[in-house]
């Protein structure tokens, strides 16, 4: 059906990633249910995410933040995990 995960420090910050729904089941509420379930697991925490599907997440209460910083150590995805 679909898959999603959230990483949390267990205190105040969480990061949602890898939310997807199998193509034949899209637009049936599966993704929304996954996101709601994950949100319920981290009450009181800030949830960050990066996405190109802004309208979907905005419909679930997410809002764009004015600042975001990141860095990549070495070459992106060149870390042995993808061998």
C-alpha positions in Angstrom: 0.0 0.0 0.0 2.5 2.6 1.2 5.3 3.4 3.5 6.5 6.3 5.6 9.0 6.9 8.4 9.8 9.6 10.9 13.1 10.1 12.7 12.9 11.8 16.1 15.3 12.9 18.9 12.5 11.9 21.2 12.4 15.4 22.7 11.5 18.2 20.4 12.5 17.6 16.8 11.5 15.0 14.2 12.0 14.7 10.4 9.5 13.0 8.1 10.8 11.2 5.1 10.2 8.4 2.6 6.4 8.9 2.4 5.0 7.1 -0.6 1.9 5.3 -1.8 1.8 2.5 -4.4 0.7 4.1 -7.7 -2.6 2.2 -8.1 -3.7 3.4 -4.6 -2.8 7.1 -4.8 -5.4 9.7 -4.1 -7.4 7.4 -1.8 -6.2 8.8 1.5 -3.4 6.2 2.2 -0.7 8.9 2.3 -2.7 11.1 4.5 -3.4 8.3 6.9 0.3 7.5 7.1 1.2 11.1 7.8 -1.5 11.5 10.5 -0.3 8.2 12.1 3.3 9.5 12.2 2.3 12.9 13.5 0.5 11.2 16.4 3.7 9.4 17.4 5.6 12.6 18.2 3.3 14.9 20.1 4.7 18.3 21.0 7.6 18.0 18.5 8.5 20.1 15.5 8.3 18.0 12.3 10.5 19.0 9.4 10.5 17.7 5.9 11.8 18.5 2.4 9.3 17.9 -0.4 8.3 18.9 -3.9 4.7 18.0 -3.2 4.0 21.1 -1.1 0.2 21.2 -1.8 -0.2 17.7 -0.3 1.6 18.5 2.9 0.0 22.0 3.2 -3.4 20.2 3.1 -2.2 18.3 6.2 -1.2 21.4 8.1 2.5 21.8 7.2 3.8 25.3 6.4 6.9 26.5 4.7 9.7 27.8 6.9 11.7 30.8 5.9 15.1 29.3 6.7 16.6 25.9 6.1 20.3 25.0 6.1 22.1 21.8 5.2 25.4 20.4 4.2 26.7 17.2 2.6 29.9 15.7 3.9 32.0 14.6 0.9 30.0 13.6 -2.2 26.3 13.1 -1.8 25.4 9.4 -1.5 29.0 8.3 -1.8 29.1 6.7 1.6 29.2 2.9 1.0 25.6 2.4 2.0 24.6 2.2 -1.7 27.1 -0.4 -2.7 
